[in-house]
Amino acid sequence: MDSPEQGDTIFALSSGRLPAGVAVIRVSGPCSVPVVTTLVGTLPEERQLALRGIRSRSGQLIDRGLVAVFRSPHSFTGEDCVELHLHGGPAVVRALLEELGSFSDVRHAEAGEFSLRAYRNGKFDLTTAEALADLIQAETEAQRRFALENSGGRNGSLYAGWREALLRARSLIEAELDFPDEHDVPGSVSADVWKDVAVLAREIDSHMQGYRRGEIIRDGYRVVIVGPPNAGKSSLLNALARRDVAIVSDEPGTTRDLVEVDLNLAGLKIIVTDTAGVREGAGTIEKEGIARARTAAAAADLILLLEEGSGPVDLADFLPGPVPFLSVRSKVDLLHRGDSRETAPDVEVSAVTGIGLSTLLDMISARAEAAAGKITDTVPFRERHVMELRSAAAALLRFAGMQDEPLELAAEQLRVAALHLARIIGAIDVEDMLDVVFSRFCIGK
């Protein structure tokens, strides 16, 4: 995002895709009230909706709709803001947007610019802005609830509290350096600081461990189907998706690339991936598919290990490290009575008859819910947060090893740690990351 003029008045369609029953156009900035007054005549009382005729400056009626005024600072952006609720036809909206754009010092908003102005005007911190972006993009109930919890500012409050604790610790050390003979500055105060910082370092480390849980809620729980050729992997994927998303054939090696489908189980996003059959003697292209299957499986949260006829894949040979898995016996509708294997699978399924599919989905859902944990827990929900937290933790680790070094050098590590926490919430100059944060917003937000 370029650096737009903050004194400009901006406007944009802030509701959904057209055509729609109602379209909401938001106008924010110093000229918002006089510009909209020109189009509708008298404005209603602040925070009250009133029906008005919306006309061009030439007097042509554009539409009749509702108008609401929000005066600074009591608006989303913190500026004077006006909303026009009109009929959601493309021609109606286009006519009004063109009329607004004809005023001097009034321009169309860039993506995320309303939220950026709200941040600059102190309406919320960067973590809340990121949570609002997640709320807009939420597809599942878990994503919605998680984003809503985060939009309340709980993460920002936590990081701000840690930062304040570090600033206090640093001030105590510097007070001991500056006033070593004063009675109101105990000589051993720095010893207590080391203990407090050690506790804080453990809290930060524990908090960072929750990032994967937040990542699962936001981005999805990854389930990868692995097995030999013709084990029924593609058929199982189609059955779970309840539509044909993968090609099914008796010919070995049909699936050579990854095929993904998103499911919504218990409000969580579940990403199920079909992979190439694992076997010896594969051709060049099929070998590439098997390599991709191995990569996907290594990054999975759960593997569905299919067996049919030739038995299951040996994960010890297939993957470099342990990954949670469920053993699945497929095509049970084709098994003869009395057919048994040495080891019983976790579940038996048939993509044709539907046998065991609900049980398998329940198992996947239970694993995903356990991995995601409680939505109400405060965990990092962006990689940016974790990177800054790691840098802060590294500074605290250096601080812990400096008890025999000059206090002024140790105090510098506390400053560095506090700086990284401040960058998460935007409490310092963070112009370099604003593009990244607000570019994910849609136009009109």
ZAMARGU-4260 file (C-alpha; in steps of 0.2 Angstrom, whole numbers, plus 5000, padded with zeros to 4 digits):
<rodrens>
0) 5000/5000/5000 | 5007/5017/4995 | 5007/5031/5008 | 4990/5039/5005 | 4986/5057/5011
5) 4979/5056/5028 | 4969/5072/5025 | 4960/5065/5010 | 4942/5060/5011 | 4939/5042/5006
10) 4924/5032/5000 | 4921/5014/4995 | 4908/5000/4994 | 4909/4992/5011 | 4896/4978/5009
15) 4896/4962/4999 | 4897/4958/4981 | 4884/4965/4969 | 4870/4963/4965 | 4863/4963/4983
20) 4847/4968/4992 | 4857/4982/5001 | 4873/4991/4997 | 4883/5001/5010 | 4894/5015/5005
25) 4906/5022/5018 | 4913/5039/5017 | 4927/5045/5029 | 4937/5060/5032 | 4936/5079/5034
30) 4925/5082/5019 | 4913/5067/5022 | 4899/5077/5030 | 4899/5092/5018 | 4900/5081/5003
35) 4886/5069/5008 | 4876/5084/5013 | 4877/5091/4995 | 4870/5074/4989 | 4856/5071/5002
40) 4852/5088/5009 | 4850/5089/5028 | 4859/5075/5037 | 4850/5065/5051 | 4855/5066/5070
45) 4872/5057/5074 | 4870/5038/5074 | 4852/5039/5068 | 4846/5031/5051 | 4835/5042/5041
50) 4828/5040/5023 | 4834/5053/5011 | 4834/5055/4992 | 4852/5054/4985 | 4855/5066/4971
55) 4869/5071/4960 | 4875/5089/4960 | 4865/5091/4944 | 4849/5087/4954 | 4847/5069/4946
60) 4840/5057/4958 | 4852/5042/4960 | 4842/5032/4973 | 4832/5033/4989 | 4841/5026/5004
65) 4846/5027/5022 | 4859/5039/5029 | 4869/5038/5045 | 4882/5050/5052 | 4896/5046/5064
70) 4906/5061/5071 | 4924/5060/5076 | 4930/5051/5086 | 4915/5040/5088 | 4916/5031/5072
75) 4925/5016/5065 | 4940/5026/5058 | 4940/5039/5072 | 4936/5052/5059 | 4920/5060/5053
80) 4911/5046/5044 | 4895/5044/5034 | 4886/5028/5028 | 4874/5027/5014 | 4863/5012/5013
85) 4855/5010/4996 | 4848/4997/4984 | 4862/4985/4979 | 4861/4986/4960 | 4877/4988/4951
90) 4871/5003/4941 | 4865/5012/4957 | 4881/5009/4966 | 4892/5014/4951 | 4882/5030/4949
95) 4885/5035/4967 | 4903/5030/4967 | 4906/5041/4952 | 4897/5056/4959 | 4908/5054/4975
100) 4923/5053/4965 | 4919/5069/4956 | 4922/5080/4972 | 4939/5087/4974 | 4950/5080/4989
105) 4938/5065/4989 | 4945/5048/4982 | 4941/5030/4982 | 4949/5020/4997 | 4963/5008/4995
110) 4962/4990/5002 | 4961/4991/5021 | 4962/5010/5021 | 4947/5012/5033 | 4955/5000/5045
115) 4972/5008/5043 | 4965/5025/5048 | 4956/5017/5063 | 4973/5010/5068 | 4982/5027/5066
120) 4968/5036/5076 | 4971/5024/5091 | 4954/5014/5089 | 4964/4998/5090 | 4981/4990/5089
125) 4989/4979/5075 | 4984/4963/5083 | 4966/4968/5083 | 4967/4974/5065 | 4974/4957/5060
130) 4960/4948/5070 | 4947/4959/5060 | 4955/4953/5044 | 4953/4935/5050 | 4935/4938/5055
135) 4931/4945/5037 | 4939/4929/5030 | 4932/4916/5042 | 4924/4901/5033 | 4920/4890/5048
140) 4912/4892/5065 | 4929/4889/5074 | 4938/4903/5063 | 4924/4915/5067 | 4924/4912/5086
145) 4943/4912/5086 | 4944/4929/5076 | 4931/4937/5087 | 4940/4932/5103 | 4956/4939/5096
150) 4947/4955/5090 | 4943/4960/5108 | 4962/4964/5110 | 4967/4950/5122 | 4983/4947/5113
155) 4987/4965/5112 | 4984/4967/5131 | 4995/4952/5135 | 5010/4959/5124 | 5008/4977/5131
160) 5008/4970/5149 | 5024/4960/5145 | 5032/4975/5137 | 5027/4986/5152 | 5035/4973/5164
165) 5051/4974/5154 | 5051/4993/5154 | 5049/4993/5173 | 5063/4980/5175 | 5075/4991/5164
170) 5070/5006/5174 | 5075/4998/5190 | 5092/4993/5183 | 5095/5010/5176 | 5090/5018/5193
175) 5102/5007/5202 | 5116/5013/5190 | 5111/5031/5191 | 5108/5033/5210 | 5117/5019/5218
180) 5118/5028/5235 | 5100/5034/5236 | 5090/5026/5250 | 5074/5024/5240 | 5084/5013/5227
185) 5089/4996/5235 | 5106/4990/5231 | 5101/4973/5226 | 5086/4978/5216 | 5094/4970/5200
190) 5094/4953/5208 | 5075/4953/5209 | 5074/4959/5191 | 5083/4944/5185 | 5070/4933/5194
195) 5055/4942/5187 | 5063/4942/5169 | 5066/4923/5171 | 5047/4921/5175 | 5042/4932/5160
200) 5054/4922/5148 | 5045/4906/5153 | 5028/4914/5150 | 5033/4920/5133 | 5040/4903/5128
205) 5024/4894/5134 | 5014/4906/5124 | 5023/4903/5108 | 5020/4884/5110 | 5002/4888/5106
210) 5005/4895/5089 | 5002/4878/5080 | 4984/4877/5088 | 4980/4894/5082 | 4987/4890/5065
215) 4976/4875/5064 | 4960/4885/5068 | 4965/4899/5055 | 4972/4888/5041 | 4965/4871/5044
220) 4970/4854/5051 | 4979/4844/5037 | 4974/4826/5034 | 4984/4816/5021 | 4979/4800/5013
225) 4993/4788/5010 | 4993/4770/5004 | 4999/4759/4989 | 4991/4760/4972 | 4973/4755/4970
230) 4970/4756/4989 | 4955/4767/4987 | 4963/4783/4991 | 4954/4793/4978 | 4938/4785/4981
235) 4939/4789/4999 | 4943/4807/4996 | 4928/4808/4984 | 4917/4799/4997 | 4922/4811/5011
240) 4920/4826/5000 | 4903/4819/4993 | 4908/4824/4976 | 4920/4819/4962 | 4936/4828/4965
245) 4949/4815/4961 | 4950/4803/4946 | 4946/4785/4951 | 4954/4771/4940 | 4959/4753/4941
250) 4975/4758/4933 | 4990/4760/4945 | 4998/4777/4946 | 4982/4787/4941 | 4985/4800/4955
255) 5002/4808/4952 | 4999/4825/4960 | 4991/4831/4976 | 4972/4833/4976 | 4965/4843/4991
260) 4947/4846/4997 | 4941/4856/5012 | 4929/4849/5024 | 4920/4858/5039 | 4920/4846/5054
265) 4914/4852/5071 | 4916/4870/5065 | 4935/4867/5060 | 4942/4868/5043 | 4949/4851/5038
270) 4960/4849/5023 | 4961/4832/5016 | 4974/4827/5003 | 4974/4813/4991 | 4992/4807/4986
275) 5000/4796/4973 | 5001/4777/4977 | 5017/4772/4986 | 5026/4757/4977 | 5042/4751/4970
280) 5047/4752/4952 | 5037/4768/4948 | 5041/4778/4933 | 5049/4795/4932 | 5033/4805/4934
285) 5025/4793/4946 | 5041/4795/4957 | 5039/4813/4958 | 5021/4811/4963 | 5027/4799/4977
290) 5040/4812/4982 | 5026/4825/4984 | 5016/4812/4994 | 5030/4810/5006 | 5032/4829/5008
295) 5014/4831/5011 | 5013/4817/5023 | 5028/4824/5033 | 5019/4841/5035 | 5002/4833/5040
300) 4993/4834/5056 | 4986/4817/5053 | 4989/4803/5041 | 4975/4791/5035 | 4986/4775/5031
305) 4976/4764/5019 | 4978/4746/5017 | 4969/4735/5004 | 4976/4719/4997 | 4994/4722/4998
310) 4993/4729/5015 | 4998/4746/5022 | 5013/4757/5019 | 5027/4755/5031 | 5028/4773/5038
315) 5045/4770/5045 | 5052/4769/5027 | 5041/4782/5020 | 5043/4796/5033 | 5059/4803/5042
320) 5050/4806/5058 | 5034/4801/5067 | 5017/4808/5062 | 5000/4803/5070 | 4990/4791/5059
325) 4975/4781/5058 | 4975/4764/5050 | 4961/4762/5038 | 4955/4746/5029 | 4947/4751/5013
330) 4935/4742/5001 | 4927/4732/5015 | 4912/4729/5004 | 4923/4718/4993 | 4931/4707/5007
335) 4925/4689/5009 | 4918/4684/5026 | 4931/4677/5037 | 4944/4687/5028 | 4955/4694/5042
340) 4972/4702/5044 | 4986/4700/5057 | 4982/4717/5065 | 4965/4725/5066 | 4964/4743/5058
345) 4957/4758/5068 | 4942/4759/5056 | 4935/4749/5041 | 4927/4759/5027 | 4919/4757/5010
350) 4918/4772/4998 | 4904/4763/4989 | 4892/4758/5003 | 4897/4772/5015 | 4902/4759/5029
355) 4913/4767/5042 | 4913/4784/5034 | 4904/4793/5048 | 4915/4784/5061 | 4931/4789/5051
360) 4925/4807/5051 | 4921/4807/5070 | 4939/4801/5073 | 4946/4815/5062 | 4935/4828/5070
365) 4941/4822/5088 | 4959/4823/5083 | 4957/4840/5075 | 4948/4847/5091 | 4961/4840/5102
370) 4975/4848/5092 | 4966/4865/5091 | 4962/4866/5109 | 4951/4879/5117 | 4946/4893/5106
375) 4946/4905/5121 | 4964/4902/5125 | 4976/4916/5121 | 4989/4910/5108 | 4999/4918/5094
380) 4988/4919/5078 | 5000/4926/5066 | 5018/4920/5061 | 5023/4939/5062 | 5019/4938/5081
385) 5029/4922/5083 | 5044/4929/5074 | 5044/4945/5086 | 5041/4934/5101 | 5056/4923/5097
390) 5067/4938/5095 | 5061/4944/5112 | 5064/4928/5120 | 5082/4927/5112 | 5085/4944/5120
395) 5079/4938/5137 | 5090/4922/5135 | 5105/4934/5132 | 5100/4944/5147 | 5099/4929/5158
400) 5117/4925/5154 | 5124/4942/5158 | 5123/4942/5177 | 5142/4944/5179 | 5142/4958/5165
405) 5140/4977/5167 | 5122/4981/5171 | 5120/4994/5157 | 5124/4980/5144 | 5111/4969/5152
410) 5098/4983/5152 | 5101/4984/5133 | 5094/4967/5131 | 5078/4971/5140 | 5076/4986/5128
415) 5078/4975/5113 | 5065/4962/5120 | 5053/4976/5124 | 5055/4983/5106 | 5050/4967/5098
420) 5035/4966/5109 | 5030/4984/5104 | 5032/4979/5086 | 5018/4966/5088 | 5005/4978/5094
425) 5012/4993/5084 | 5017/5003/5099 | 5032/5010/5090 | 5035/5015/5072 | 5030/5000/5061
430) 5028/5008/5044 | 5037/4994/5036 | 5025/4981/5041 | 5008/4991/5039 | 5008/4986/5020
435) 5008/4968/5025 | 4995/4969/5039 | 4982/4980/5030 | 4985/4973/5012 | 4975/4958/5017
440) 4959/4968/5020 | 4946/4970/5006 | 4942/4987/4998 | 4929/4996/5010 | 4936/4989/5026
</rodrens>
